[in-house]
Amino acid sequence: MTSPQKTPELPEAGHAQAHNRFGWTLLLVSMTFGTTLEALEAFRWVPLMSDDLKHRLWALAHFHGAALGLLNLVYVRWENTPTLGEAARKRASLTLLLGSAAIPLGFLLGGIAHPEGDPSLGVFLAPIGALLVLHTAAAQTFAAWRRPS
């Protein structure tokens, strides 16, 4: 008596599942953070309201986190571009995930314990993350303009 064989999971499905999970998680965390910020503003919480830079950076963390969460959910549809090779597809997927985490984290850290008038050093994660996301956008754009083989 032989047991039925399980079909191995395709790498593409793994990438899609990673973007799906990460996108929904990032969206939930960012929307919760944004709702909390709005509530703190409504109650005029002094540590937040007295620090314009912290307020601005944390609002940017909320916005970018929510937008990048949605981007990861939409990316699932285009991740398997046929003209993008397997290695390039994996690299684009990884850079989008890393960049999507780095941008909001950079803005969040930039607002924590910053010196007067300047963000803290954690803000340097934001442009690094932007370059990673830009890499994915460029790879997918160039692949979209190539003719399918």
N, C-alpha and C positions, 0 to 999 in steps of 0.2 A: 504494500500500500504506500503510495507516494503522496506526499503532501503537495498541495498546489503551490507553484512557485510565485513569489512576489515579484512584480516587475520593479526594477530599480527606478528610483526617482531621477528624473532628468535634471541636469544642472540648471537648465533654464527655469524649471519650476522652482528650484531652490532660490534662484535670484528673485523671481517674482514674489515668492513667499516672504523673503527677507524685506523687500521694498514694501510689501503690503503691511507686514507687521510693524516695521519701523515707521512707515507713514502714519498709520493709525495711532501708534504710541506717541509720536512727536506731535501729532495734531491734538491728542487728548491732553498731554502735558502743557503744550503751549496755550491751548484755550483755557485750561484751568488756571494757569499762571496769569493770563490776561484778565480773567474774571476776578481773580484775587487782587490784581493791580487796580482794577476799576472800583472794587469794594473799598480798598485802602484810600483811594482818591476821594470817594464819596464821604468817607468818615474823616477826611483830612488828617490822615496819619502823618504826624510831624516828621519822622525820619525820612519818609519818602517825599513829602511835599516840600520840604525845605532844601532838598538836593535836586536841582533841575537836571544835572548831568546823569545822576542815577535814574531818575524818572525817565529821561529820554532813552538811555541805553537799555533799560529793562523793557520799555515799550517796543524798542527795536528787536529785542530778543523774542518777545511775544509774537510780533508780526512775522519776523523771518522764520521762526519755528513753525507757525501755522502754515505759512506759504510753502515752505519746504516739505512739510508733511503732505500737503496736497500734491506737490510736484512728485514725490515718491509714489503716491498712489496712482497718479497719471502715468508715470514712467513705466509701470508694469506693462502697459499696452505697447510701448515702443521699444522695450528693452531687447527684444529678439529681432532686431533689424537684420534682414538676411544678408545685407552687404557688409555688415560689421563682423569681422572675424571673431572666433571664440576668445582669443586672448584679449582683444580690444573690448569685447563685450564685457568680460569679467572686470577689466580695468575700469571701464566706464561705470559699471555698476558699483564697484567698490569706492571710486572717487565720489560718486553722488552720495552714497551713504555717509562717508567720512565728512564730506563738505556740509551735508545737511545737519550733522551733529555739531560741527565746529563753528558755524556761523552764529546760531543762537547762543551757544555756550560762550563764545567770545564776547558777545554783547552783555550777557549776564555777568560774566566775570569782570568785565570792564567797569561795571557799576558798583562792584563790591570793594569797599575799603580803598577808594581811589584818592589820590592826592588832590588838592584844591585845583579845580579847573581842568584837570586832565583825567582820562580814564586810566584804570590800572592796566598792568601789562597783559592781562588776560584778553584784552580787546584785540591783540594781534592774531588770535585764532580766527577772527571774522574774515580778514582779507585772505588768509590761507585757505579757509573753507570756501570762500568765493572763487578762488582759483581752481579748487577741486571741482566745484559744481560747473564752472565754466569749461573745464576739460570735458566733462560729460556732455554738455550742450554742444561743444565743438565736434566731438566724435560723432554724435548722433546727427548733427547737421550735415557734416561731410558724407556720412553714410547715406543720408536721405537723397543727396544729390548724385550719388553714384548710380550707374545702371546696374540692375540685378544681372548676375552672370547667367 
